[in-house]
């Protein structure tokens, strides 16, 4: 009971905050347009619109936090101090958020308050049309689905079961009008067909009739109670009114609460003075830069670590020891075979997804970066996970959280819901105001607040490089 009440309370909080969401989002984007234009320009004008919207929402959250904080400050704090702090915090967030790798590899659903909801998309079949059953899940990003059906929208029905009780002689097919001469089936091992003229034949002998318009079948003798009758047939889906199967789409919500990361920095008055006097550098700026980078890369590493550990698609191993007579370069060029295998395993596991990004450990990076198809992303300033380049058109990241001999293959689609992991930021990076106390010690705190959830591990697969000198004639092993 307590758990149910808590869930209801979380839902109510979220619903209050989500009123007029569309209008709110438009207002937020207009309010932060100058910041968004600056960010877009910094990224060469091609930054994703949803990433800009996410950043705008988080800027709005940060401003609200700062407004509440400034009201709580004592009278000794000058308005100019608050103004500088606000400007610095907003600039810091604008610089950090769009650079999170999380934005590129998982679904990002920003929270409007510390307690909110994340959303999943569920698509279900709304009609019984054999072999599909009503209520069967076609797609949902949190437990998968059956995306392999190929007759649901066609005029073909396969394996419709006719229930028998040993006394009933009349049955009705679900989809009408039935196309004459298309019925095929089985009654306890005997072939059942229709002759196109309204007669039902079992083992070639007349055993009943069919009305093609309403799909009613009348057997001369009722099938036995334990008989299994399954029929394939076609129906006319061009004659109005057309009987058409349905898809039902639902947004499923689940409550989530943001959690925090925190970091405190300390420095001496004299060190700060020497840094600015000798090098023209602000100790505060340097601490902010490194502290924000630490929080940013820890968030990215935590997400990547979750994806790697909770991946449920089949794992693939590749032996990096070259067979006798094969050069190391030529052998390394066989590594894409393992990538192809892991991609196919993921596709057949999910019925819809193939990898469209990789995250590498150190040894795996040595192999991938030596491939002719690999193109470096150019000069970077890596602090934690970063984009290393592209293998063909596939982005390749490096991360210290991946085992040195491992790699992660993952999928993120174009839709917000085409991912198996949700990162829900509330305030990704926030700093307290700088304080210098009577001991000449500078103090400043940094924090991040966000929620997260793995929703479908099938969208991710682990790979591993082995170093087996005794097995050099089999390069790819599953």
N, C-alpha and C positions, 0 to 999 in steps of 0.2 A: 504493500500500500504506500509506504513512504517513497519508494522508488517511482511509482506511478505519479504521485503528487508532485515530486520534484520535476519529472519530465514535463508534466502539464504546466508547471510554473515556468520552466525554461521556454516552452513553446509560446506561452503568453507574452513573455518578455520579448522574444524574437518578433512575434507578430506586431507588437506595439512599435518596435523599431523599424519594421519593414513596410509600414503604411505609406502609400504613395511612393513606392520605391523608384519607379520610372522617373517621376518628377524630381525626386531627390537626387538621382544620379545625374540628370541633366543640369540641375543647379550646381552640383558639386563640380562638374567639369567646367562650367562657365566661370565659376569662382576662381578656380586654379588654372585658368587657361594660359596665363603668362608662364607659369611654372611648367605646364605640359608642353608649351611651344619650345621652351628652352631645352627640356629633356629630349624632345623629338629632334631638335637641331643637333644636339650632342651625339645622337645616335645616327646621324646622317639622314634623318627624315623618314626612316622606314620602321620606326618602333611600332610594335603591335598596339592597336587601339585599346584592347582589353588591359594590356599592361599599363597604359596611361590611366585608364579608369581606376584600376587597382591603386595606383600611386596617388591619384586624386582623393580617393576615399580614405586612404591612410593619412594623407596630409590633413584632411578634415578631422579625423580622429585625434591627430596630434595637436591641432589648433585648439580643439575643445579641451584637451587635457591641460594645455598651457594656460588657457583662459581660467579654468578652475584652479590651477596651481597659483596663478598670479593673485587671485582673489584671496587665497589662503596665506599669502606672504605677509609678514609683519610690516609695520609702518617704516621700518628702517630701510627697506628695500626701495631703491629708486625706480621710477617707471622706465627710465632709460636702460636700466639693467635688464628688466623683463623684456623690453623691446629687442635688445640685442640677442638675448637668450632665445627668444621666439624665432627670430630670423635665422639664427645659427642652426637651431634644431630642425627647422623646416628645410633649410638648404642641405643639411646632413641627410635627412630622410630622402629628399629628392635625388641625391647622388647614390644612395645605397640601394633603394628598393628595385629600380629597373635593372640593376646588375646582379641580382640574385639568380643563380642557376635554377632555383626552384621554379621561377617564372617560365622556364623553357621545357621542363621535363615532367611537371605534375600539374594537376588542376589547382589553380589559385582562386580561392573564394574569400575575399576580404570580409572581415566581421565589422559590423557597425557598432557593436558593443562587446564588452568582455564575455557576455553570455549570449550565444546566438545559435544558429543552425547551419549545417552544411547540407547540400542538396545532391541527390543522385537522380539520374534519369532511368526510368524503367519503361520498356516497351513490351507489351504482352499481346499475344494473339487473342482476339476477341470473338472468334468463331470456332466451332468444331468443324474442321475440314481435314479429314484423314490424309496424311498421318498426324496432322497437327491437332492438339486438343485445346479447347478454350481455356484460357488462363495460363497456358504455357508461356514461359518468358522467352521472348525473342532476343532482347538485349537488356542488360543492366550492368552498369560499370562496377557494381560492388559484389556481384556473385556470378557474373558471366551470363550465359544464356545459350540458346540454340539458334545460331545464325546460319545454319546449313540447309534449312528447308528450301526447296526449289519448286514446289507445286502449289504453294498457298495462294498465289495470285492467278494461277492458270485455270484452265477448264478441266483439269485432271484431279480425280480423287483416287487415293491409293490406300487400300486396306481398311475401308470402312467396315466396322464390325456390326453384324446383325445379331442381336441377342436372341436366344431361343430358350423356351421353357418346356418343350415337348408337346405343347398343345396349340400354340399360336401358328396360324398358317399365313397371316398377312403382316407384311412389314413395309415400312416406308424409308426410302433413301433420303438423305439429308439435302441433297443439291439437285434442283430440277430447273427446267425440264431435262430429262436424261436423253443423251444422243443415242438413237437406236444403233444396235450392233456394237456397242463399246463395252458392255459388261463382261468382266472376267473375274472369276473367283474360285473358291475352293470350299467344298462341304465335306469335311472329314476325308480328305484325300481325293475326292471326285471333283473333276473340273466343272464349274458352273459358268454358263454363257447365256447370252440372249441371241436370237436369230435375226434381230432387226425388224421382226414383224409382230412383236409383242409376246413372244413365247420364251419361257425360261427353260433351258436345257441343263440337265445334270448327267454327266457321262454320255452326252449325245442324245439322251432320251428326254422327251418333254416332261417337265416336272412342275410347271406352273405358268403364270402369265405376269406381264408387267404393263402398267400404265405409264408411258413415258412422260406424260404431262405432270402428273403429281408424284411420280416415283414410287407408287405402291406396287409391291410384289406380292402375289398370291400363290403359295405353294399348294400343289394337289394334296401332298401329305406333309404334315408338320415335321420339320427337322427334330431330331431327338434332343432332349434337354441338355446333353453334354456335347452336342454338335458345335463345331466352330465354323461360322460362316463369315468370311471376309471377302469384300468385293472391291474391285477396281472398276471405274467407269468415268465417262466424260459427261459434262452437262453443258447446256447451251448458255454461254455467258454473253451473248450478243443480242438475245431477244429480251426486250423490255417487258415488265420490270426486271432488271438484272439482279440476281442474288449475288452479292459480292461479299467476300470475307472482310473482317474488320481488324484494324490494329488499334490498340488503346495505349496512349502515352500518358505517363504519370510522373510527376516530380515527387520523389520520396524525400522527406526531410528527417534529419536526426540532430538532436541537441549536441552542442559542443561548447566547451568553456576554454578560454584562452589560459595558457600557463606562461610563466615568465622565465627569462634568463637575466641575470644581473652580474655586473662587474664594477669594481671600485678601483679607481686609480689614485695614486699618491705621488707627489713630487715635492722637492724642496724649493724654497724661495731662491736660494743661491744658484741652483742648477737652472732654474727658469731664467734668471737674470743673465747668466753666462751664455745660455743658448741664444737669447735674443741679441745680446751685445756682441758676441763673436761671430754668429752666423746669420743674424737677422731672422731667426725662426722662432715662432711662438710655441712654447711648451704646451699650451692648451690645445693649439691646433694639432700638434703632433700626437698628443694623447688621444684626442678625438678620432684622428685618422686611424690609428692602430687599434683602438678599442672598438670602433665601429667595424673595422675589418675583421677583428676577432669574432664578434657576434655574428656578422654576416656569414663568414665561412663556417662557423659552428652550426648555424641553421642549415646551410647547404649540406654540410657533412652529415648532420643528423638525418636529413631526408634521404640522402643517398645510402647511408647505412641501413635505414629502414627498408629501402627498396631492395638492397642486396640480400639482407638477412631474411626477408619475408617473401622473396620471389618464389613462385610455385610452378612456373613453367619448367619443363625438363632442362637439366643442366647438361652442358657439353664440355668435354675435355679434349685438349689438343696437345700432342707431344712435341716439344720444341727441339728434340734431338734429331738432326738430319740423318736420313739413311745413308749408308755407305755409297759413295759416288755421287751424292747430291750436294751441291753447294748450299751454304747456309742461306744465301739470298734466295735461291730457288725454293728451298724448303719453307722459308718464311712466306713466300708467295702462295703457299698452300693454306695459310691460316684463314683466308676468307671462306674456305670450305666449312670450317667450324662456325663461322658467322652465318653462313647460309643454313646450316643444319639447325642452329639455335633459332633462326628466324622462322624456319618451317615448323619447328616444334611448337613455337609460340602461336603461330597461325592456326595449326590444327587443334591446339588446346583451347584457343579462344574463338575460333571460327571467323575472326574478323581482324585481328591485329598482327602486324609484323613489326619488328624493331625499327624505330626511326631515330634512335640515338644510342650511343655507347658511352659508358664511363669506365675508365681503365685504371688498373693498378700499375705499378712501376714496370714490372717485367713485361706485361702485356703491351704497355706503351712502347717499349723498346721494339717489339715486333711490328706493331701497327705503324709507327712512325718511319719504319724502314721500307714500307710498301710503296711502290711507285704511284699508287692511286691516292696516297695520303697527301693532303695539302695543309700546310701549317696555317694557323690563324694569324700568324705574324707576331710581332713583339707584344708581350703582355706583362703585367705586373702581378704575378700570381700570389694571392694570399688565400690559401685553401684551394677548393675546387675551382677549375677554370676551363674555358673552352680552349682546347689545344689545336683543333683544326677540323678537317673534314676528310672522311674516307669516302671518296666519290662525292655524293651530296649528303652524306650522313654526318651530323655533328658528332664530334668526339671530345669528351671531357676527360680530365684527369682529376683524381681525388685521393687524398691521403687515407680516406676511410675505406677504400677498396683494398683487399689484400694484394700484396705485390704481384702474385701470380693470377689474380682474378680479374674479371671484368663483368660489367652489368650491361645487359641489353634491355632496352625499355621502349615503351610506346606511349606517345601522347598525340591524340588526334587534333583536328582543327576545332572541334566543338569543346566547350567548357567541360562537358561531361565525358569526353573520350579520354579518360585517364583512370588509372587504378589507385590513385593516391591523391588526397586533398590536403593542401596546405592553406590554412585559414589565418592570415595575419591580422592582428588588431593594431599594434604599434610595433613595427619591425625593429626600429632603432630609436631610442629616446635617451637623452642625457639630462642629468641634473645640472643646476647652475654651479659654476666654479666657485669654490670657497677657499679662502686662505685664512687659517686660524692663527692663534697667538703663538703657536710653536713654529710658525713659518713653514707649515706643511700645506701644500695645495691638495684639495680633494675634489673629485668629481666622480659621479656614478653614471653607469650606462645600463640600459635595460632593453629587453625585447619581449613582446607579448604576442602569442599566437597559439592556434590549435592545429592539430594534424590528425590524419587518420588514413591508414591503408584500407582501401575498399575492395581491391581485387588484385591479388598477387599474380594471377595468370598473365597480367600485362607486363611482367618482368621475369627475366631469366638470368641465371648466373652461368658464367663460363669460367674455366680454369685451365691454366697452362701447366702441364706436367713436364718432368725432366727425366724420363725413363730411358736410360741408355740400353736396357735390355729389350725394349720394344721400339724398334726404329723402322719397321716395315708397315706399321699401321699408324697413320698420322692423325686420324680423327677417330675418337673412341667415344661411345655414348654409354 
